[in-house]
Amino acid sequence: MNINIYPIRMAFERCHIIQEKGIIMIDGGSIIKATSFEKAIKRINIKPDEIQLIVITNGHMDRIRSANDIKGLM
């Protein structure tokens, strides 16, 4: 079993991409810019539409907005 965890810096926080059989994203960080997120996942060879699940760890609007921005890339 090979699990890869990629932290991606997003402004003041990080989101995490977890890859094993599928791809999960934990949070989107705050103040996300879709282009910077796209560049970060290209470096780890992941396409936005390969993310199968986005987990939001709290109900703050920055997390919800950033998840919505990322979903828009898919």
PDB file of N, CA, C, O and CB in Angstrom:
ATOM      1  N   MET A   1       0.837  -1.163   0.000  1.00  0.00           N
ATOM      2  CA  MET A   1       0.000   0.000   0.000  1.00  0.00           C
ATOM      3  C   MET A   1       0.893   1.240   0.000  1.00  0.00           C
ATOM      4  O   MET A   1       1.728   1.414   0.887  1.00  0.00           O
ATOM      5  CB  MET A   1      -0.958  -0.010   1.210  1.00  0.00           C
ATOM      6  N   ASN A   2       0.710   2.088  -0.990  1.00  0.00           N
ATOM      7  CA  ASN A   2       1.513   3.288  -1.114  1.00  0.00           C
ATOM      8  C   ASN A   2       0.595   4.504  -1.035  1.00  0.00           C
ATOM      9  O   ASN A   2      -0.209   4.739  -1.938  1.00  0.00           O
ATOM     10  CB  ASN A   2       2.323   3.283  -2.436  1.00  0.00           C
ATOM     11  N   ILE A   3       0.714   5.272   0.039  1.00  0.00           N
ATOM     12  CA  ILE A   3      -0.097   6.473   0.215  1.00  0.00           C
ATOM     13  C   ILE A   3       0.812   7.685   0.074  1.00  0.00           C
ATOM     14  O   ILE A   3       1.845   7.778   0.737  1.00  0.00           O
ATOM     15  CB  ILE A   3      -0.828   6.474   1.600  1.00  0.00           C
ATOM     16  N   ASN A   4       0.421   8.610  -0.793  1.00  0.00           N
ATOM     17  CA  ASN A   4       1.160   9.852  -0.970  1.00  0.00           C
ATOM     18  C   ASN A   4       0.343  10.991  -0.385  1.00  0.00           C
ATOM     19  O   ASN A   4      -0.857  11.095  -0.642  1.00  0.00           O
ATOM     20  CB  ASN A   4       1.480  10.110  -2.468  1.00  0.00           C
ATOM     21  N   ILE A   5       0.988  11.848   0.403  1.00  0.00           N
ATOM     22  CA  ILE A   5       0.341  13.024   0.975  1.00  0.00           C
ATOM     23  C   ILE A   5       1.133  14.243   0.508  1.00  0.00           C
ATOM     24  O   ILE A   5       2.338  14.348   0.737  1.00  0.00           O
ATOM     25  CB  ILE A   5       0.272  12.946   2.554  1.00  0.00           C
ATOM     26  N   TYR A   6       0.427  15.159  -0.153  1.00  0.00           N
ATOM     27  CA  TYR A   6       1.055  16.358  -0.691  1.00  0.00           C
ATOM     28  C   TYR A   6       0.458  17.594  -0.024  1.00  0.00           C
ATOM     29  O   TYR A   6      -0.712  17.902  -0.253  1.00  0.00           O
ATOM     30  CB  TYR A   6       0.880  16.427  -2.225  1.00  0.00           C
ATOM     31  N   PRO A   7       1.230  18.310   0.795  1.00  0.00           N
ATOM     32  CA  PRO A   7       0.733  19.577   1.325  1.00  0.00           C
ATOM     33  C   PRO A   7       0.906  20.657   0.251  1.00  0.00           C
ATOM     34  O   PRO A   7       1.956  20.744  -0.385  1.00  0.00           O
ATOM     35  CB  PRO A   7       1.484  19.969   2.647  1.00  0.00           C
ATOM     36  N   ILE A   8      -0.116  21.468   0.058  1.00  0.00           N
ATOM     37  CA  ILE A   8      -0.056  22.555  -0.914  1.00  0.00           C
ATOM     38  C   ILE A   8      -0.317  23.853  -0.170  1.00  0.00           C
ATOM     39  O   ILE A   8      -1.377  24.032   0.430  1.00  0.00           O
ATOM     40  CB  ILE A   8      -1.087  22.349  -2.078  1.00  0.00           C
ATOM     41  N   ARG A   9       0.646  24.750  -0.211  1.00  0.00           N
ATOM     42  CA  ARG A   9       0.523  26.024   0.500  1.00  0.00           C
ATOM     43  C   ARG A   9      -0.472  26.915  -0.225  1.00  0.00           C
ATOM     44  O   ARG A   9      -0.350  27.163  -1.424  1.00  0.00           O
ATOM     45  CB  ARG A   9       1.899  26.730   0.620  1.00  0.00           C
ATOM     46  N   MET A  10      -1.458  27.391   0.525  1.00  0.00           N
ATOM     47  CA  MET A  10      -2.486  28.271  -0.013  1.00  0.00           C
ATOM     48  C   MET A  10      -2.593  29.471   0.917  1.00  0.00           C
ATOM     49  O   MET A  10      -3.250  29.395   1.956  1.00  0.00           O
ATOM     50  CB  MET A  10      -3.864  27.530  -0.158  1.00  0.00           C
ATOM     51  N   ALA A  11      -1.964  30.559   0.559  1.00  0.00           N
ATOM     52  CA  ALA A  11      -1.950  31.773   1.378  1.00  0.00           C
ATOM     53  C   ALA A  11      -1.383  31.446   2.755  1.00  0.00           C
ATOM     54  O   ALA A  11      -0.210  31.086   2.862  1.00  0.00           O
ATOM     55  CB  ALA A  11      -3.379  32.380   1.502  1.00  0.00           C
ATOM     56  N   PHE A  12      -2.180  31.561   3.804  1.00  0.00           N
ATOM     57  CA  PHE A  12      -1.674  31.362   5.164  1.00  0.00           C
ATOM     58  C   PHE A  12      -1.803  29.919   5.641  1.00  0.00           C
ATOM     59  O   PHE A  12      -1.275  29.567   6.695  1.00  0.00           O
ATOM     60  CB  PHE A  12      -2.405  32.272   6.118  1.00  0.00           C
ATOM     61  N   GLU A  13      -2.489  29.098   4.889  1.00  0.00           N
ATOM     62  CA  GLU A  13      -2.749  27.730   5.316  1.00  0.00           C
ATOM     63  C   GLU A  13      -2.333  26.758   4.220  1.00  0.00           C
ATOM     64  O   GLU A  13      -1.740  27.150   3.215  1.00  0.00           O
ATOM     65  CB  GLU A  13      -4.237  27.542   5.672  1.00  0.00           C
ATOM     66  N   ARG A  14      -2.648  25.513   4.425  1.00  0.00           N
ATOM     67  CA  ARG A  14      -2.346  24.490   3.430  1.00  0.00           C
ATOM     68  C   ARG A  14      -3.583  23.631   3.192  1.00  0.00           C
ATOM     69  O   ARG A  14      -4.424  23.451   4.072  1.00  0.00           O
ATOM     70  CB  ARG A  14      -1.151  23.614   3.881  1.00  0.00           C
ATOM     71  N   CYS A  15      -3.660  23.118   1.993  1.00  0.00           N
ATOM     72  CA  CYS A  15      -4.594  22.031   1.755  1.00  0.00           C
ATOM     73  C   CYS A  15      -3.721  20.795   1.593  1.00  0.00           C
ATOM     74  O   CYS A  15      -2.513  20.909   1.380  1.00  0.00           O
ATOM     75  CB  CYS A  15      -5.528  22.291   0.483  1.00  0.00           C
ATOM     76  N   HIS A  16      -4.308  19.649   1.690  1.00  0.00           N
ATOM     77  CA  HIS A  16      -3.550  18.407   1.553  1.00  0.00           C
ATOM     78  C   HIS A  16      -4.238  17.519   0.529  1.00  0.00           C
ATOM     79  O   HIS A  16      -5.454  17.327   0.563  1.00  0.00           O
ATOM     80  CB  HIS A  16      -3.418  17.674   2.919  1.00  0.00           C
ATOM     81  N   ILE A  17      -3.448  16.991  -0.368  1.00  0.00           N
ATOM     82  CA  ILE A  17      -3.919  16.009  -1.340  1.00  0.00           C
ATOM     83  C   ILE A  17      -3.432  14.652  -0.849  1.00  0.00           C
ATOM     84  O   ILE A  17      -2.239  14.455  -0.617  1.00  0.00           O
ATOM     85  CB  ILE A  17      -3.401  16.326  -2.808  1.00  0.00           C
ATOM     86  N   ILE A  18      -4.351  13.735  -0.696  1.00  0.00           N
ATOM     87  CA  ILE A  18      -4.008  12.373  -0.267  1.00  0.00           C
ATOM     88  C   ILE A  18      -4.324  11.445  -1.422  1.00  0.00           C
ATOM     89  O   ILE A  18      -5.451  11.403  -1.916  1.00  0.00           O
ATOM     90  CB  ILE A  18      -4.791  11.950   1.039  1.00  0.00           C
ATOM     91  N   GLN A  19      -3.320  10.705  -1.842  1.00  0.00           N
ATOM     92  CA  GLN A  19      -3.462   9.834  -3.010  1.00  0.00           C
ATOM     93  C   GLN A  19      -3.092   8.405  -2.647  1.00  0.00           C
ATOM     94  O   GLN A  19      -1.983   8.121  -2.196  1.00  0.00           O
ATOM     95  CB  GLN A  19      -2.585  10.334  -4.175  1.00  0.00           C
ATOM     96  N   GLU A  20      -4.049   7.517  -2.857  1.00  0.00           N
ATOM     97  CA  GLU A  20      -3.779   6.090  -2.740  1.00  0.00           C
ATOM     98  C   GLU A  20      -4.462   5.449  -3.929  1.00  0.00           C
ATOM     99  O   GLU A  20      -3.950   5.545  -5.044  1.00  0.00           O
ATOM    100  CB  GLU A  20      -4.288   5.486  -1.360  1.00  0.00           C
ATOM    101  N   LYS A  21      -5.591   4.803  -3.739  1.00  0.00           N
ATOM    102  CA  LYS A  21      -6.347   4.247  -4.869  1.00  0.00           C
ATOM    103  C   LYS A  21      -7.116   5.353  -5.582  1.00  0.00           C
ATOM    104  O   LYS A  21      -7.347   5.271  -6.788  1.00  0.00           O
ATOM    105  CB  LYS A  21      -7.320   3.142  -4.390  1.00  0.00           C
ATOM    106  N   GLY A  22      -7.510   6.377  -4.851  1.00  0.00           N
ATOM    107  CA  GLY A  22      -8.187   7.548  -5.376  1.00  0.00           C
ATOM    108  C   GLY A  22      -7.502   8.788  -4.824  1.00  0.00           C
ATOM    109  O   GLY A  22      -6.448   8.700  -4.193  1.00  0.00           O
ATOM    110  N   ILE A  23      -8.109   9.943  -5.067  1.00  0.00           N
ATOM    111  CA  ILE A  23      -7.514  11.200  -4.617  1.00  0.00           C
ATOM    112  C   ILE A  23      -8.532  11.970  -3.786  1.00  0.00           C
ATOM    113  O   ILE A  23      -9.667  12.191  -4.210  1.00  0.00           O
ATOM    114  CB  ILE A  23      -7.031  12.053  -5.823  1.00  0.00           C
ATOM    115  N   ILE A  24      -8.103  12.372  -2.600  1.00  0.00           N
ATOM    116  CA  ILE A  24      -8.928  13.145  -1.669  1.00  0.00           C
ATOM    117  C   ILE A  24      -8.194  14.448  -1.381  1.00  0.00           C
ATOM    118  O   ILE A  24      -6.968  14.467  -1.275  1.00  0.00           O
ATOM    119  CB  ILE A  24      -9.216  12.344  -0.339  1.00  0.00           C
ATOM    120  N   MET A  25      -8.947  15.536  -1.256  1.00  0.00           N
ATOM    121  CA  MET A  25      -8.368  16.809  -0.865  1.00  0.00           C
ATOM    122  C   MET A  25      -8.953  17.214   0.484  1.00  0.00           C
ATOM    123  O   MET A  25     -10.169  17.186   0.675  1.00  0.00           O
ATOM    124  CB  MET A  25      -8.631  17.902  -1.943  1.00  0.00           C
ATOM    125  N   ILE A  26      -8.087  17.586   1.407  1.00  0.00           N
ATOM    126  CA  ILE A  26      -8.508  18.066   2.716  1.00  0.00           C
ATOM    127  C   ILE A  26      -8.374  19.584   2.711  1.00  0.00           C
ATOM    128  O   ILE A  26      -7.277  20.117   2.540  1.00  0.00           O
ATOM    129  CB  ILE A  26      -7.661  17.417   3.872  1.00  0.00           C
ATOM    130  N   ASP A  27      -9.489  20.274   2.898  1.00  0.00           N
ATOM    131  CA  ASP A  27      -9.563  21.727   2.902  1.00  0.00           C
ATOM    132  C   ASP A  27      -9.031  22.323   1.597  1.00  0.00           C
ATOM    133  O   ASP A  27      -8.413  21.636   0.784  1.00  0.00           O
ATOM    134  CB  ASP A  27      -8.786  22.284   4.086  1.00  0.00           C
ATOM    135  N   GLY A  28      -9.278  23.565   1.429  1.00  0.00           N
ATOM    136  CA  GLY A  28      -8.780  24.267   0.253  1.00  0.00           C
ATOM    137  C   GLY A  28      -7.903  25.420   0.663  1.00  0.00           C
ATOM    138  O   GLY A  28      -7.449  26.194  -0.180  1.00  0.00           O
ATOM    139  N   GLY A  29      -7.659  25.543   1.959  1.00  0.00           N
ATOM    140  CA  GLY A  29      -6.900  26.683   2.439  1.00  0.00           C
ATOM    141  C   GLY A  29      -7.746  27.933   2.343  1.00  0.00           C
ATOM    142  O   GLY A  29      -8.881  27.879   1.869  1.00  0.00           O
ATOM    143  N   SER A  30      -7.221  29.036   2.776  1.00  0.00           N
ATOM    144  CA  SER A  30      -7.963  30.287   2.693  1.00  0.00           C
ATOM    145  C   SER A  30      -7.442  31.122   1.529  1.00  0.00           C
ATOM    146  O   SER A  30      -6.290  30.989   1.117  1.00  0.00           O
ATOM    147  CB  SER A  30      -7.859  31.075   4.015  1.00  0.00           C
ATOM    148  N   ILE A  31      -8.287  31.960   1.022  1.00  0.00           N
ATOM    149  CA  ILE A  31      -7.955  32.892  -0.058  1.00  0.00           C
ATOM    150  C   ILE A  31      -7.290  32.163  -1.229  1.00  0.00           C
ATOM    151  O   ILE A  31      -6.169  32.482  -1.626  1.00  0.00           O
ATOM    152  CB  ILE A  31      -7.030  34.007   0.465  1.00  0.00           C
ATOM    153  N   ILE A  32      -7.985  31.214  -1.750  1.00  0.00           N
ATOM    154  CA  ILE A  32      -7.423  30.411  -2.835  1.00  0.00           C
ATOM    155  C   ILE A  32      -7.517  31.135  -4.175  1.00  0.00           C
ATOM    156  O   ILE A  32      -8.468  31.872  -4.437  1.00  0.00           O
ATOM    157  CB  ILE A  32      -8.137  29.065  -2.920  1.00  0.00           C
ATOM    158  N   LYS A  33      -6.543  30.916  -4.986  1.00  0.00           N
ATOM    159  CA  LYS A  33      -6.563  31.380  -6.371  1.00  0.00           C
ATOM    160  C   LYS A  33      -6.508  30.130  -7.225  1.00  0.00           C
ATOM    161  O   LYS A  33      -5.581  29.329  -7.102  1.00  0.00           O
ATOM    162  CB  LYS A  33      -5.365  32.375  -6.697  1.00  0.00           C
ATOM    163  N   ALA A  34      -7.474  29.962  -8.072  1.00  0.00           N
ATOM    164  CA  ALA A  34      -7.586  28.733  -8.856  1.00  0.00           C
ATOM    165  C   ALA A  34      -6.325  28.461  -9.666  1.00  0.00           C
ATOM    166  O   ALA A  34      -5.912  27.306  -9.774  1.00  0.00           O
ATOM    167  CB  ALA A  34      -8.786  28.811  -9.784  1.00  0.00           C
ATOM    168  N   THR A  35      -5.703  29.485 -10.238  1.00  0.00           N
ATOM    169  CA  THR A  35      -4.518  29.244 -11.064  1.00  0.00           C
ATOM    170  C   THR A  35      -3.345  28.729 -10.240  1.00  0.00           C
ATOM    171  O   THR A  35      -2.604  27.863 -10.706  1.00  0.00           O
ATOM    172  CB  THR A  35      -4.115  30.519 -11.786  1.00  0.00           C
ATOM    173  N   SER A  36      -3.159  29.242  -9.022  1.00  0.00           N
ATOM    174  CA  SER A  36      -2.043  28.754  -8.208  1.00  0.00           C
ATOM    175  C   SER A  36      -2.292  27.316  -7.765  1.00  0.00           C
ATOM    176  O   SER A  36      -1.348  26.532  -7.666  1.00  0.00           O
ATOM    177  CB  SER A  36      -1.829  29.660  -6.980  1.00  0.00           C
ATOM    178  N   PHE A  37      -3.541  26.961  -7.499  1.00  0.00           N
ATOM    179  CA  PHE A  37      -3.870  25.581  -7.147  1.00  0.00           C
ATOM    180  C   PHE A  37      -3.591  24.664  -8.328  1.00  0.00           C
ATOM    181  O   PHE A  37      -3.007  23.592  -8.166  1.00  0.00           O
ATOM    182  CB  PHE A  37      -5.345  25.461  -6.710  1.00  0.00           C
ATOM    183  N   GLU A  38      -4.011  25.089  -9.519  1.00  0.00           N
ATOM    184  CA  GLU A  38      -3.770  24.272 -10.726  1.00  0.00           C
ATOM    185  C   GLU A  38      -2.286  24.025 -10.936  1.00  0.00           C
ATOM    186  O   GLU A  38      -1.886  22.903 -11.245  1.00  0.00           O
ATOM    187  CB  GLU A  38      -4.363  24.955 -11.971  1.00  0.00           C
ATOM    188  N   LYS A  39      -1.471  25.043 -10.775  1.00  0.00           N
ATOM    189  CA  LYS A  39      -0.021  24.886 -10.933  1.00  0.00           C
ATOM    190  C   LYS A  39       0.535  23.894  -9.918  1.00  0.00           C
ATOM    191  O   LYS A  39       1.376  23.062 -10.258  1.00  0.00           O
ATOM    192  CB  LYS A  39       0.686  26.242 -10.784  1.00  0.00           C
ATOM    193  N   ALA A  40       0.072  23.978  -8.682  1.00  0.00           N
ATOM    194  CA  ALA A  40       0.567  23.088  -7.630  1.00  0.00           C
ATOM    195  C   ALA A  40       0.228  21.632  -7.922  1.00  0.00           C
ATOM    196  O   ALA A  40       1.074  20.754  -7.754  1.00  0.00           O
ATOM    197  CB  ALA A  40      -0.012  23.494  -6.279  1.00  0.00           C
ATOM    198  N   ILE A  41      -1.006  21.367  -8.358  1.00  0.00           N
ATOM    199  CA  ILE A  41      -1.345  19.961  -8.610  1.00  0.00           C
ATOM    200  C   ILE A  41      -0.730  19.448  -9.912  1.00  0.00           C
ATOM    201  O   ILE A  41      -0.517  18.244 -10.063  1.00  0.00           O
ATOM    202  CB  ILE A  41      -2.862  19.788  -8.653  1.00  0.00           C
ATOM    203  N   LYS A  42      -0.445  20.346 -10.849  1.00  0.00           N
ATOM    204  CA  LYS A  42       0.276  19.906 -12.057  1.00  0.00           C
ATOM    205  C   LYS A  42       1.666  19.403 -11.695  1.00  0.00           C
ATOM    206  O   LYS A  42       2.157  18.441 -12.285  1.00  0.00           O
ATOM    207  CB  LYS A  42       0.381  21.058 -13.083  1.00  0.00           C
ATOM    208  N   ARG A  43       2.302  20.059 -10.718  1.00  0.00           N
ATOM    209  CA  ARG A  43       3.648  19.635 -10.290  1.00  0.00           C
ATOM    210  C   ARG A  43       3.639  18.221  -9.715  1.00  0.00           C
ATOM    211  O   ARG A  43       4.636  17.505  -9.806  1.00  0.00           O
ATOM    212  CB  ARG A  43       4.207  20.611  -9.248  1.00  0.00           C
ATOM    213  N   ILE A  44       2.514  17.820  -9.123  1.00  0.00           N
ATOM    214  CA  ILE A  44       2.440  16.458  -8.573  1.00  0.00           C
ATOM    215  C   ILE A  44       1.672  15.522  -9.511  1.00  0.00           C
ATOM    216  O   ILE A  44       1.313  14.405  -9.139  1.00  0.00           O
ATOM    217  CB  ILE A  44       1.770  16.476  -7.186  1.00  0.00           C
ATOM    218  N   ASN A  45       1.431  16.002 -10.726  1.00  0.00           N
ATOM    219  CA  ASN A  45       0.841  15.196 -11.798  1.00  0.00           C
ATOM    220  C   ASN A  45      -0.587  14.725 -11.479  1.00  0.00           C
ATOM    221  O   ASN A  45      -0.927  13.558 -11.678  1.00  0.00           O
ATOM    222  CB  ASN A  45       1.721  13.991 -12.069  1.00  0.00           C
ATOM    223  N   ILE A  46      -1.408  15.648 -10.987  1.00  0.00           N
ATOM    224  CA  ILE A  46      -2.816  15.367 -10.710  1.00  0.00           C
ATOM    225  C   ILE A  46      -3.666  16.386 -11.462  1.00  0.00           C
ATOM    226  O   ILE A  46      -3.351  17.576 -11.487  1.00  0.00           O
ATOM    227  CB  ILE A  46      -3.115  15.411  -9.172  1.00  0.00           C
ATOM    228  N   LYS A  47      -4.735  15.908 -12.067  1.00  0.00           N
ATOM    229  CA  LYS A  47      -5.683  16.789 -12.747  1.00  0.00           C
ATOM    230  C   LYS A  47      -6.843  17.088 -11.791  1.00  0.00           C
ATOM    231  O   LYS A  47      -7.215  16.229 -10.991  1.00  0.00           O
ATOM    232  CB  LYS A  47      -6.203  16.140 -14.081  1.00  0.00           C
ATOM    233  N   PRO A  48      -7.416  18.291 -11.863  1.00  0.00           N
ATOM    234  CA  PRO A  48      -8.510  18.635 -10.943  1.00  0.00           C
ATOM    235  C   PRO A  48      -9.662  17.632 -10.966  1.00  0.00           C
ATOM    236  O   PRO A  48     -10.245  17.346  -9.920  1.00  0.00           O
ATOM    237  CB  PRO A  48      -9.041  20.006 -11.277  1.00  0.00           C
ATOM    238  N   ASP A  49      -9.997  17.101 -12.123  1.00  0.00           N
ATOM    239  CA  ASP A  49     -11.136  16.174 -12.188  1.00  0.00           C
ATOM    240  C   ASP A  49     -10.828  14.791 -11.614  1.00  0.00           C
ATOM    241  O   ASP A  49     -11.720  13.946 -11.534  1.00  0.00           O
ATOM    242  CB  ASP A  49     -11.587  16.025 -13.619  1.00  0.00           C
ATOM    243  N   GLU A  50      -9.579  14.551 -11.215  1.00  0.00           N
ATOM    244  CA  GLU A  50      -9.228  13.287 -10.558  1.00  0.00           C
ATOM    245  C   GLU A  50      -9.516  13.317  -9.055  1.00  0.00           C
ATOM    246  O   GLU A  50      -9.514  12.274  -8.401  1.00  0.00           O
ATOM    247  CB  GLU A  50      -7.754  12.971 -10.792  1.00  0.00           C
ATOM    248  N   ILE A  51      -9.766  14.514  -8.507  1.00  0.00           N
ATOM    249  CA  ILE A  51     -10.086  14.627  -7.081  1.00  0.00           C
ATOM    250  C   ILE A  51     -11.502  14.107  -6.887  1.00  0.00           C
ATOM    251  O   ILE A  51     -12.462  14.650  -7.433  1.00  0.00           O
ATOM    252  CB  ILE A  51      -9.948  16.113  -6.566  1.00  0.00           C
ATOM    253  N   GLN A  52     -11.610  13.053  -6.105  1.00  0.00           N
ATOM    254  CA  GLN A  52     -12.897  12.379  -5.934  1.00  0.00           C
ATOM    255  C   GLN A  52     -13.696  12.897  -4.749  1.00  0.00           C
ATOM    256  O   GLN A  52     -14.920  12.771  -4.720  1.00  0.00           O
ATOM    257  CB  GLN A  52     -12.679  10.907  -5.774  1.00  0.00           C
ATOM    258  N   LEU A  53     -13.012  13.477  -3.777  1.00  0.00           N
ATOM    259  CA  LEU A  53     -13.684  13.916  -2.561  1.00  0.00           C
ATOM    260  C   LEU A  53     -12.955  15.123  -2.006  1.00  0.00           C
ATOM    261  O   LEU A  53     -11.725  15.134  -1.940  1.00  0.00           O
ATOM    262  CB  LEU A  53     -13.746  12.778  -1.511  1.00  0.00           C
ATOM    263  N   ILE A  54     -13.710  16.148  -1.603  1.00  0.00           N
ATOM    264  CA  ILE A  54     -13.150  17.308  -0.917  1.00  0.00           C
ATOM    265  C   ILE A  54     -13.714  17.297   0.498  1.00  0.00           C
ATOM    266  O   ILE A  54     -14.928  17.360   0.692  1.00  0.00           O
ATOM    267  CB  ILE A  54     -13.487  18.659  -1.670  1.00  0.00           C
ATOM    268  N   VAL A  55     -12.828  17.217   1.481  1.00  0.00           N
ATOM    269  CA  VAL A  55     -13.237  17.213   2.883  1.00  0.00           C
ATOM    270  C   VAL A  55     -12.978  18.611   3.445  1.00  0.00           C
ATOM    271  O   VAL A  55     -11.859  19.118   3.374  1.00  0.00           O
ATOM    272  CB  VAL A  55     -12.467  16.110   3.708  1.00  0.00           C
ATOM    273  N   ILE A  56     -14.017  19.225   4.001  1.00  0.00           N
ATOM    274  CA  ILE A  56     -13.893  20.544   4.618  1.00  0.00           C
ATOM    275  C   ILE A  56     -13.943  20.338   6.130  1.00  0.00           C
ATOM    276  O   ILE A  56     -14.907  19.782   6.656  1.00  0.00           O
ATOM    277  CB  ILE A  56     -15.031  21.532   4.127  1.00  0.00           C
ATOM    278  N   THR A  57     -12.900  20.789   6.822  1.00  0.00           N
ATOM    279  CA  THR A  57     -12.782  20.494   8.249  1.00  0.00           C
ATOM    280  C   THR A  57     -13.545  21.456   9.152  1.00  0.00           C
ATOM    281  O   THR A  57     -13.706  21.185  10.342  1.00  0.00           O
ATOM    282  CB  THR A  57     -11.348  20.504   8.637  1.00  0.00           C
ATOM    283  N   ASN A  58     -14.015  22.572   8.607  1.00  0.00           N
ATOM    284  CA  ASN A  58     -14.845  23.478   9.403  1.00  0.00           C
ATOM    285  C   ASN A  58     -15.756  24.268   8.468  1.00  0.00           C
ATOM    286  O   ASN A  58     -15.559  24.255   7.253  1.00  0.00           O
ATOM    287  CB  ASN A  58     -13.964  24.440  10.261  1.00  0.00           C
ATOM    288  N   GLY A  59     -16.729  24.939   9.016  1.00  0.00           N
ATOM    289  CA  GLY A  59     -17.737  25.628   8.225  1.00  0.00           C
ATOM    290  C   GLY A  59     -17.434  27.081   7.932  1.00  0.00           C
ATOM    291  O   GLY A  59     -18.346  27.842   7.608  1.00  0.00           O
ATOM    292  N   HIS A  60     -16.190  27.486   8.035  1.00  0.00           N
ATOM    293  CA  HIS A  60     -15.843  28.873   7.746  1.00  0.00           C
ATOM    294  C   HIS A  60     -15.973  29.145   6.247  1.00  0.00           C
ATOM    295  O   HIS A  60     -15.685  28.279   5.421  1.00  0.00           O
ATOM    296  CB  HIS A  60     -14.410  29.188   8.234  1.00  0.00           C
ATOM    297  N   MET A  61     -16.403  30.342   5.914  1.00  0.00           N
ATOM    298  CA  MET A  61     -16.687  30.677   4.518  1.00  0.00           C
ATOM    299  C   MET A  61     -15.470  30.559   3.610  1.00  0.00           C
ATOM    300  O   MET A  61     -15.625  30.223   2.436  1.00  0.00           O
ATOM    301  CB  MET A  61     -17.233  32.072   4.434  1.00  0.00           C
ATOM    302  N   ASP A  62     -14.250  30.825   4.115  1.00  0.00           N
ATOM    303  CA  ASP A  62     -13.087  30.704   3.250  1.00  0.00           C
ATOM    304  C   ASP A  62     -12.915  29.270   2.763  1.00  0.00           C
ATOM    305  O   ASP A  62     -12.539  29.050   1.612  1.00  0.00           O
ATOM    306  CB  ASP A  62     -11.831  31.166   3.983  1.00  0.00           C
ATOM    307  N   ARG A  63     -13.185  28.296   3.623  1.00  0.00           N
ATOM    308  CA  ARG A  63     -13.064  26.881   3.239  1.00  0.00           C
ATOM    309  C   ARG A  63     -14.123  26.517   2.211  1.00  0.00           C
ATOM    310  O   ARG A  63     -13.848  25.802   1.247  1.00  0.00           O
ATOM    311  CB  ARG A  63     -13.190  25.966   4.476  1.00  0.00           C
ATOM    312  N   ILE A  64     -15.314  27.006   2.420  1.00  0.00           N
ATOM    313  CA  ILE A  64     -16.416  26.682   1.515  1.00  0.00           C
ATOM    314  C   ILE A  64     -16.181  27.335   0.154  1.00  0.00           C
ATOM    315  O   ILE A  64     -16.354  26.695  -0.883  1.00  0.00           O
ATOM    316  CB  ILE A  64     -17.771  27.143   2.112  1.00  0.00           C
ATOM    317  N   ARG A  65     -15.787  28.601   0.159  1.00  0.00           N
ATOM    318  CA  ARG A  65     -15.524  29.294  -1.114  1.00  0.00           C
ATOM    319  C   ARG A  65     -14.383  28.642  -1.886  1.00  0.00           C
ATOM    320  O   ARG A  65     -14.483  28.463  -3.100  1.00  0.00           O
ATOM    321  CB  ARG A  65     -15.197  30.769  -0.858  1.00  0.00           C
ATOM    322  N   SER A  66     -13.301  28.286  -1.200  1.00  0.00           N
ATOM    323  CA  SER A  66     -12.165  27.695  -1.893  1.00  0.00           C
ATOM    324  C   SER A  66     -12.531  26.314  -2.453  1.00  0.00           C
ATOM    325  O   SER A  66     -12.096  25.963  -3.550  1.00  0.00           O
ATOM    326  CB  SER A  66     -10.957  27.587  -0.944  1.00  0.00           C
ATOM    327  N   ALA A  67     -13.317  25.535  -1.723  1.00  0.00           N
ATOM    328  CA  ALA A  67     -13.767  24.241  -2.241  1.00  0.00           C
ATOM    329  C   ALA A  67     -14.626  24.447  -3.478  1.00  0.00           C
ATOM    330  O   ALA A  67     -14.536  23.677  -4.434  1.00  0.00           O
ATOM    331  CB  ALA A  67     -14.553  23.461  -1.166  1.00  0.00           C
ATOM    332  N   ASN A  68     -15.457  25.480  -3.466  1.00  0.00           N
ATOM    333  CA  ASN A  68     -16.290  25.793  -4.626  1.00  0.00           C
ATOM    334  C   ASN A  68     -15.431  26.196  -5.823  1.00  0.00           C
ATOM    335  O   ASN A  68     -15.717  25.791  -6.950  1.00  0.00           O
ATOM    336  CB  ASN A  68     -17.281  26.915  -4.285  1.00  0.00           C
ATOM    337  N   ASP A  69     -14.380  26.991  -5.592  1.00  0.00           N
ATOM    338  CA  ASP A  69     -13.466  27.379  -6.669  1.00  0.00           C
ATOM    339  C   ASP A  69     -12.786  26.157  -7.275  1.00  0.00           C
ATOM    340  O   ASP A  69     -12.666  26.044  -8.495  1.00  0.00           O
ATOM    341  CB  ASP A  69     -12.410  28.364  -6.148  1.00  0.00           C
ATOM    342  N   ILE A  70     -12.346  25.248  -6.416  1.00  0.00           N
ATOM    343  CA  ILE A  70     -11.668  24.043  -6.889  1.00  0.00           C
ATOM    344  C   ILE A  70     -12.634  23.157  -7.642  1.00  0.00           C
ATOM    345  O   ILE A  70     -12.281  22.603  -8.683  1.00  0.00           O
ATOM    346  CB  ILE A  70     -11.045  23.273  -5.720  1.00  0.00           C
ATOM    347  N   LYS A  71     -13.837  23.013  -7.139  1.00  0.00           N
ATOM    348  CA  LYS A  71     -14.872  22.222  -7.825  1.00  0.00           C
ATOM    349  C   LYS A  71     -15.128  22.801  -9.209  1.00  0.00           C
ATOM    350  O   LYS A  71     -15.395  22.056 -10.152  1.00  0.00           O
ATOM    351  CB  LYS A  71     -16.190  22.192  -6.998  1.00  0.00           C
ATOM    352  N   GLY A  72     -15.051  24.120  -9.339  1.00  0.00           N
ATOM    353  CA  GLY A  72     -15.245  24.768 -10.641  1.00  0.00           C
ATOM    354  C   GLY A  72     -14.175  24.422 -11.663  1.00  0.00           C
ATOM    355  O   GLY A  72     -14.404  24.563 -12.865  1.00  0.00           O
ATOM    356  N   LEU A  73     -13.015  23.973 -11.211  1.00  0.00           N
ATOM    357  CA  LEU A  73     -11.950  23.567 -12.126  1.00  0.00           C
ATOM    358  C   LEU A  73     -12.203  22.190 -12.733  1.00  0.00           C
ATOM    359  O   LEU A  73     -11.629  21.832 -13.761  1.00  0.00           O
ATOM    360  CB  LEU A  73     -10.617  23.568 -11.403  1.00  0.00           C
ATOM    361  N   MET A  74     -13.074  21.428 -12.077  1.00  0.00           N
ATOM    362  CA  MET A  74     -13.269  20.028 -12.478  1.00  0.00           C
ATOM    363  C   MET A  74     -14.157  19.914 -13.693  1.00  0.00           C
ATOM    364  O   MET A  74     -14.423  18.807 -14.162  1.00  0.00           O
ATOM    365  CB  MET A  74     -13.864  19.225 -11.337  1.00  0.00           C
TER     366      MET A  74
END
